[in-house]
Amino acid sequence: MPSISRSARRRSVPTVAAVVAVLALTATACGPGDENADDKPSASASAGPEELARELGLPDDLPSDLPTSLEELEKWRDGEWKDWDRERWLKEAKDFFNPIIEDLWDPDRMKDADGNEREVDESDIEDDPSGGEGGTGEDEGVTDPTPAKVPAKQVDTPFTGADKPVGKVFMDTPKGAMVCSGSVVEDPGNPGKSNLVATAGHCVHGGAGKGWFRNVVFVPDYNPKGLPNSALEKAQKKDVAPYDIWWAKHARTTDHWIKTGADRGGKGAQQDFAVLRVQPEDKSSGKSLQETVDGSALKVNFGTPRVKSLSNLTAVGYPASPPFDGAKMFSCTDKPGRLTLDTEQPTMYRIGCSMTAGASGGPWRDASGKWLLSVTSIGPVTGDWLAGPRLGKEAKGVLDAVSRAG
């Protein structure tokens, strides 16, 4: 059975109640730099701990190293990293903890989030001149010639078909607010009613020696009118997040990413995959994410199809680093090749593509447009190509664990 990393220690009921109570009192406070706090009492002020826990999206198991004082909680709240011991937080926060904070991600804050970069250079690539011909393992340990650059094309708006499940993943990190891409995927445990989102592991977890990011959300169908970046700051929420903001309730990534992942150089990229179970900030509709986006969701192919069997792959996402600005959805379609960074790990898919940081975690679809075969993980500083992991048993274990989490 695949090994999925999730260390959690149960806290006592009184401690959970205390954390719930403090978070309920602070959740409506102003963020950093706000001087005029809302003096209206929280609608949840009179609710009991269990009801508050459900409303805030707290897990049954809480990490034992959560802040314990009101002062520390206030610093931690809303991802206020500048007032937190960053090194301590990254090393000790091993459990994903992501309570809903209403109105934290407004259009202006989304617009200013930076792309979460993962860059490699030629020295990181293993080159096998034999071409890997023959045998069932013909894709393993092989690197094909660098593909020609494929200019990314802007996706037509309004989004339809296979583009409907795609959106942006936002998160608070020690470096500030950042952004990736992601897509709604089918949940084997809830057919037609999925709340699962596939993205890259580096979009939710810092990798080796680090921890989970905070305030992780998914915004499906982001900016469906294709508004320019200059217009997003003052845009109405419905024009930026037409299907609401969906907060990650559970998150998993592979053990390989957690143990070996790094900001640069491609380490951990061969299993750079994550799945989120999300819940809406506005829970009034009662619909699942898949139902909310008109039933759209991609099926995940964990069969690691051989490169020769694929006519093309299409990578989709919201590139945010120059020459892009993160406002619009783009795609690249190309015949995939093979890329090896570590001969002890599966070979990756690679295509020519000019998309940059911010496209990370975006789906790679097959020619039918129905199946997700990979997610964007890495690219070079030159912005000529992208590579993504082939999704096998480890990735399937990640999705199955989040599906079972309920």
Summary of the structure (lengths in Angstrom):
residues: 406
radius of gyration: 20.6
end to end distance: 19.8
largest distance: 70.1
contacts: 1395
relative contact order: 0.17
helix: 23%
strand: 23%
